[in-house]
Amino acid sequence: MLSRANSCSSKASVAFIMNSSENAVDNVPDASEGPGSSNAKVRQTRSPARKSRECKVEGCENYIINKGLCFRHGGGKKCSAEGCTSSAKNAGLCWRHGGWVKCQMEGCKRRGKSRGLCWSHGGGTKCSLADCSKVAVSNSRCWAHGGGKRCVFEGCNKAAYERNQNYCSQHIAKRQRDHKAE
């Protein structure tokens, strides 16, 4: 029977998976015992914390992209436009200098979101509900299926925005009129 200390450090246990400290312990079978032996002892060895994939900026735990730096601290390719220090997105250019994809619909000059289409032509993430072809607003759902924010006015289920203090356009207008009357 395994002791409590050994069961907590099992690689399948939640405690092992969630343990991010540098004192993580692995269970390693003792080499002196054969693999088929029922008396196989388990010895504990210290495993170093995986730091090789983390950004080298002190305190940053993001994954590196290149040169030991994460995206936020300058990892990744830079825009090829002269004097620009932004990260390259497409064709070696940042968004500002043309590193975006043009919408594939004939005559459309807007920037593509995904699948080569702009928002108006169906670009962006699709709603996660089956048989819905609308674009997702938030939580992988379109407005009709519960994506986005709803008006905080009691009984109203219309779309709302933070810029309107989470009221729909009708109720923010009413609220503004009420405040002017006071």
C-alpha positions in Angstrom: 0.0 0.0 0.0 1.3 3.5 -0.9 1.9 6.0 1.8 0.1 9.3 1.7 3.3 11.1 0.6 3.8 8.8 -2.3 0.1 8.9 -3.4 0.2 12.8 -3.4 3.3 12.8 -5.6 1.9 10.4 -8.2 2.0 11.9 -11.6 -1.7 11.1 -12.1 -2.8 12.9 -8.9 -4.2 16.4 -8.9 -1.6 17.5 -6.3 1.2 16.6 -8.7 -0.4 18.3 -11.7 -1.2 21.5 -9.8 2.2 21.7 -8.0 4.2 24.3 -9.7 6.8 24.8 -7.0 10.5 24.0 -7.5 10.2 21.3 -4.9 8.2 19.0 -7.2 9.0 15.3 -6.5 8.9 12.4 -9.0 8.4 8.8 -8.1 11.2 6.8 -9.7 11.4 3.0 -9.3 14.7 1.9 -7.7 17.0 0.5 -10.3 18.2 -2.3 -8.0 14.8 -4.0 -8.1 13.6 -5.7 -11.2 10.5 -4.3 -13.0 8.5 -7.5 -12.2 9.5 -7.6 -8.6 6.6 -7.1 -6.1 9.1 -5.6 -3.6 10.1 -2.8 -6.0 10.9 0.3 -3.9 10.0 3.8 -5.0 12.6 6.5 -4.3 11.9 10.2 -4.5 14.0 12.4 -6.7 13.8 16.2 -7.1 12.9 17.3 -10.6 13.9 20.8 -11.6 11.1 23.2 -12.5 10.6 23.5 -16.3 12.1 27.0 -16.9 13.6 26.3 -20.3 10.4 27.5 -22.2 9.7 30.5 -20.0 10.6 34.1 -20.9 14.0 35.2 -19.5 12.6 38.5 -18.2 12.5 38.2 -14.4 9.0 37.5 -13.1 7.5 36.7 -16.5 6.2 33.1 -16.9 5.0 33.4 -20.5 6.3 30.9 -23.1 9.1 32.1 -25.3 8.8 32.7 -29.0 12.4 33.2 -29.9 15.7 34.6 -28.4 14.4 33.6 -24.9 11.6 36.2 -24.9 7.9 36.0 -25.0 5.7 38.0 -27.4 5.2 40.8 -24.8 8.9 41.3 -24.2 10.0 41.4 -27.8 10.1 37.8 -28.9 9.0 37.1 -32.5 9.8 38.8 -35.8 9.6 42.6 -36.1 7.9 44.6 -38.9 10.2 45.0 -41.8 9.1 48.7 -42.4 11.9 51.1 -41.6 11.9 52.3 -38.0 8.9 50.2 -36.9 9.3 48.1 -33.8 5.9 46.4 -33.9 5.6 42.6 -34.3 5.1 41.3 -37.8 1.7 39.7 -38.5 1.7 38.8 -42.2 4.3 39.1 -45.0 6.8 40.5 -42.5 4.7 43.6 -41.8 2.6 44.8 -38.8 -1.1 45.7 -39.1 -0.2 49.4 -39.5 2.1 48.8 -42.5 -0.1 46.3 -44.4 0.4 43.0 -42.7 -3.2 42.2 -42.9 -5.2 40.0 -45.3 -7.7 41.7 -47.6 -11.3 40.4 -47.7 -11.7 37.9 -50.6 -15.1 39.1 -51.6 -14.9 40.8 -55.0 -14.9 44.6 -54.6 -14.5 44.6 -50.8 -11.5 46.6 -49.5 -11.9 45.8 -45.8 -9.5 43.6 -43.7 -10.2 39.9 -43.4 -10.9 38.4 -40.0 -10.8 34.7 -40.6 -11.2 32.4 -43.6 -10.1 35.4 -45.7 -13.4 37.3 -45.1 -14.2 40.5 -43.3 -16.8 40.7 -40.5 -19.5 41.8 -43.0 -19.0 38.8 -45.3 -18.8 36.2 -42.6 -15.3 36.4 -41.3 -14.6 35.8 -37.6 -15.5 32.8 -35.4 -18.7 31.0 -36.1 -21.4 30.4 -33.5 -20.8 27.1 -31.7 -24.4 26.0 -31.9 -25.2 23.4 -34.7 -26.8 24.7 -37.9 -26.0 28.4 -37.0 -23.9 30.2 -39.5 -23.8 33.6 -37.7 -20.6 35.1 -36.3 -19.9 34.6 -32.6 -19.8 37.7 -30.5 -18.5 36.2 -27.2 -18.4 32.8 -25.5 -18.4 31.2 -29.0 -22.0 32.2 -29.5 -23.8 34.8 -31.7 -26.3 37.4 -30.3 -29.3 35.2 -31.0 -27.8 32.2 -29.0 -26.7 34.2 -25.9 -23.4 35.7 -27.0 -22.5 39.2 -25.9 -23.9 41.2 -23.1 -27.5 41.9 -22.3 -29.2 45.0 -21.1 -29.2 45.3 -17.3 -32.7 46.9 -17.2 -35.0 44.5 -15.5 -37.0 42.4 -18.1 -35.0 43.6 -21.1 -33.0 41.0 -23.1 -31.6 43.3 -25.9 -27.9 43.6 -26.8 -26.0 46.0 -24.5 -22.5 47.5 -24.5 -20.1 48.6 -21.8 -19.9 52.0 -23.4 -23.6 52.4 -22.5 -23.0 51.1 -18.9 -24.5 47.7 -20.1 -27.8 49.2 -21.2 -29.4 48.7 -24.6 -29.7 51.8 -26.8 -33.3 52.3 -25.8 -32.7 52.2 -22.0 -29.5 54.2 -22.1 -31.4 57.0 -23.9 -34.2 56.8 -21.3 -31.6 56.8 -18.5 -29.9 59.9 -19.9 -33.3 61.7 -20.2 -34.1 60.9 -16.6 -30.8 62.2 -15.4 -31.2 65.5 -17.3 -34.7 65.9 -15.8 -33.2 65.7 -12.2 
